[in-house]
Amino acid sequence: MNNKDHKSLLSIDIAGIKLNNPVLTASGTCGYGLDMAGLIDLNKLGGICTKGLSARPMRGNAPWRIVETHGGMLNAIGLQNIGARAFVDEKLPELRRYDTRIIPNVFGYTVDEYIDAINILEEGEGIHGYELNISCPNVKAGGESFANDARQAAAVTSAVKRLQAVPSSSNSRRMSAMWRQSPAR
Ligand SMILES: Cc1cc2nc3c(=O)[nH]c(=O)nc-3n(C[C@H](O)[C@H](O)[C@H](O)COP(=O)(O)O)c2cc1C
């Protein structure tokens, strides 16, 4: 069996995103993907879920952010990230050279903040879909996490999906959104 056959055997479709295989980086554990380029061939990954991105950069928590415990490890990164604009300008041009799907992980504290981040990301070329981190507290709904209230989870997901109706000069691709609840901040 040649490489091409393997590729089609392993390929999958998630939320309309066609992946060469079902192996993706876990968001936040491999930075923006490029951080891993010296260790693995990024072309072999089905997709890269980035570290969580917000509309504006965030400094995150002071150290210690990761501690080993008897039963595993605890992390409290504080959602530190370079912001959507820097991702588009500094990371995306290099990332899109790889034969893999680019799936930014996005978060916000209000629905509008998710939208702001995605609108900035949409100015870049080469993004295949979004992963919504909905474990953030929704500050406009009493601070409860989006994920803990089905209506809030639906509100943010459908607001993101509606963006595909917005005309955009940079692309006309379908807006795919996956979402996940994560205990990590
Ligand atoms: C150091 C670290 C940083 C993480 N950062 C993010 C993040 O930015 N966004 C997110 O949605 N999840 C983040 N996660 C959660 C991982 O993606 C998650 O633990 C992984 O997908 C495993 O899934 P599980 O926790 O459901 O088993 C982070 C996890 C770790 C350990």
The ligand as a Tripos MOL2 file, in Angstrom:
@<TRIPOS>MOLECULE
LIG
   31    33     1     0     0
SMALL
NO_CHARGES

@<TRIPOS>ATOM
      1 C1         -0.3920   23.1660   29.5120 C.3       1 LIG1
      2 C2         -1.7830   23.0100   28.9390 C.ar      1 LIG1
      3 C3         -2.3350   24.0730   28.2380 C.ar      1 LIG1
      4 C4         -3.6300   23.9590   27.6880 C.ar      1 LIG1
      5 N1         -4.1620   25.0010   26.9960 N.ar      1 LIG1
      6 C5         -5.3980   24.8700   26.4400 C.ar      1 LIG1
      7 C6         -5.9420   25.9370   25.6550 C.ar      1 LIG1
      8 O1         -5.2860   26.9720   25.4110 O.2       1 LIG1
      9 N2         -7.2030   25.7890   25.1830 N.ar      1 LIG1
     10 C7         -7.9420   24.6370   25.4230 C.ar      1 LIG1
     11 O2         -9.0920   24.5630   24.9640 O.2       1 LIG1
     12 N3         -7.4120   23.6090   26.1250 N.ar      1 LIG1
     13 C8         -6.1780   23.7090   26.6210 C.ar      1 LIG1
     14 N4         -5.6180   22.6670   27.3220 N.ar      1 LIG1
     15 C9         -6.4090   21.4410   27.4690 C.3       1 LIG1
     16 C10        -5.8960   20.3440   26.5890 C.3       1 LIG1
     17 O3         -6.0690   20.6400   25.2250 O.3       1 LIG1
     18 C11        -6.6560   19.0950   27.0080 C.3       1 LIG1
     19 O4         -6.2260   18.7730   28.2740 O.3       1 LIG1
     20 C12        -6.4170   17.9610   26.0660 C.3       1 LIG1
     21 O5         -7.1300   18.2240   24.8990 O.3       1 LIG1
     22 C13        -6.8390   16.6210   26.6450 C.3       1 LIG1
     23 O6         -8.2180   16.5770   26.6600 O.3       1 LIG1
     24 P1         -8.9780   16.1710   27.9910 P.3       1 LIG1
     25 O7         -8.5650   17.1750   29.0360 O.co2     1 LIG1
     26 O8        -10.4190   16.2990   27.6170 O.co2     1 LIG1
     27 O9         -8.5530   14.7950   28.2920 O.co2     1 LIG1
     28 C14        -4.3550   22.7550   27.8750 C.ar      1 LIG1
     29 C15        -3.7790   21.6920   28.5670 C.ar      1 LIG1
     30 C16        -2.5110   21.8080   29.0980 C.ar      1 LIG1
     31 C17        -1.9300   20.6290   29.8160 C.3       1 LIG1
@<TRIPOS>BOND
     1     1     2 1
     2     2     3 ar
     3     2    30 ar
     4     3     4 ar
     5     4     5 ar
     6     4    28 ar
     7     5     6 ar
     8     6     7 ar
     9     6    13 1
    10     7     8 2
    11     7     9 ar
    12     9    10 ar
    13    10    11 2
    14    10    12 ar
    15    12    13 ar
    16    13    14 ar
    17    14    15 1
    18    14    28 ar
    19    15    16 1
    20    16    17 1
    21    16    18 1
    22    18    19 1
    23    18    20 1
    24    20    21 1
    25    20    22 1
    26    22    23 1
    27    23    24 1
    28    24    25 2
    29    24    26 1
    30    24    27 1
    31    28    29 ar
    32    29    30 ar
    33    30    31 1
@<TRIPOS>SUBSTRUCTURE
     1 LIG1         1 GROUP 0 **** ****
